[in-house]
Amino acid sequence: MDDWDAVAKGPKLLSDNVPRCDLTPREALHRIGSLYYISQFKRSKEGLTFREIKSSAGHAAMFAEVACKFLTSFVGNTEDWCIITTPRRRHADGFHFATEVCRIISDTLGLPFYDDALQCINHDRLHPDFMLLRPIAERRVIVYDDIITTGATMIATNAQLGDRDMVLNLIGISNR
């Protein structure tokens, strides 16, 4: 027995595994299968919890500002582009972080924003089934999602937009 064994070991705290982000912009290109996406921020060991970030209109404004700077330099001319967000699956009512980010991007860049363009028709988080609810006139679509973990939401969303000339997947926080 040594000194380590003598130390009282309590239960592991659940907060040890709570996803966090230090809100340092770290734009990166990622790939899942044949799909590419760009993330703005990355999961970190310290910082705010995802829940704290997603409940704040101030953080939504900051994420939108970072996204607008990226889109202005990457896309340039936003003619014939629009923006949508992935379907609301857990927050049907009240403040919705990704929707607020998209509204700000839309207002700032003059992009059409199709709110609630997609609906999830099942409750399977790993194999979601989405349906396009409204026609989208633009041939180029920016899909904004606040957090990516498995990529299932992005894959299901892109399946509904297969007829588009271009789909740009923009993710707030990479949790992969």
URZI-V444789 format. One record per helix or strand of 2 or more residues. SS is the DSSP state (2 for helix, 1 for strand). FROM is the first residue (numbers start at 1). LEN is the number of residues. If there is no record, write none. Layout:
((SS	FROM	LEN) (SS	FROM	LEN))
This chain:
((2	3	4) (2	14	4) (1	20	2) (1	28	5) (1	35	8) (1	48	2) (2	50	5) (2	57	18) (1	81	5) (2	97	13) (1	112	3) (1	118	3) (1	130	3) (1	140	9) (2	152	9) (1	166	9))
